[in-house]
Amino acid sequence: MSKVKPYKDSDLNKKAQVTQMFDNISKEYDGLNRVISFGIDIKWRNRVVDIVAKTNPENILDIATGTGDLAISLSKTSAQKIVGLDISDGMLEVGRKKINAKNLDDKITMVIGDSENLPFEDNTFDAITVAFGVRNFETLEKGLAEIFRVLKPGGVFVILETSVPTKTPFKQGYNFYTKYILPTIGKLFSKDQSAYSYLCESASVFPFGEALNNILRKIGFINVEDQPQTFGVATIYKASKA
């Protein structure tokens, strides 16, 4: 998979560039995200919560938690403890304020950390989620292997990630929107004009559907399945550990 980076003129590796990018856009991220997705991302996250809730987890790890939207939604499950992990302290700081405003500090803990070197023991979490984060991993298989390591046997792993529609006319509409509309919105409303171009480009080259299913199986996950959302512009992946 091609390692698309946010800043083409930077010598930093992808991980450092992604950290810098999300720090830069952290304060505007939530608002722009709602505009760019027309608010449909809320529905997708709720479907992730429904999948996790059915497993009755006691503890959950939400990787690439960003400003904590999914972690906050996961508080509706039976989990007593939710850890939100992200590489960007700027995003986490926004998330901490949201969690505090909702009086969820006793249930949700936000920690800075690297998804490819998770600071947790083996077999720690009943459920692990990643929403719009796996395509930002420096090395996809290394990150997935770390997730597999800290997931308990029998635990559930759920990914929500962008994908590319394969059917006409949705494919053509998606390509036009991501190539012209989304970067324009980013340039108009974001101080970091490279960020939203990167988010589009990284989505276009990221493996989705059966390609990602096969990578998950290679890592060792079982019961792997994908559920395309909204004509295929996003996909939910569900897997477990034997």
Secondary structure, DSSP 4 states (H G I P E B T S, - for coil): -----S-TT--S-HHHHHHHHHHHHHHHHHHHHHHHHTTHHHHHHHHHHHHHHTT--SEEEEET-TTSHHHHHHTTSS-SEEEEEES-HHHHHHHHHHHHHTT-TTTEEEEE--TTS-SS-TT-EEEEEEES-GGG-SSHHHHHHHHHHHEEEEEEEEEEEE----STTHHHHHHHIIIIIHHHHHHHH-S-HHHHHHHHHHHHHS--THHHHHHHHHHT-EEEEEEEEGGGTEEEEEEE--
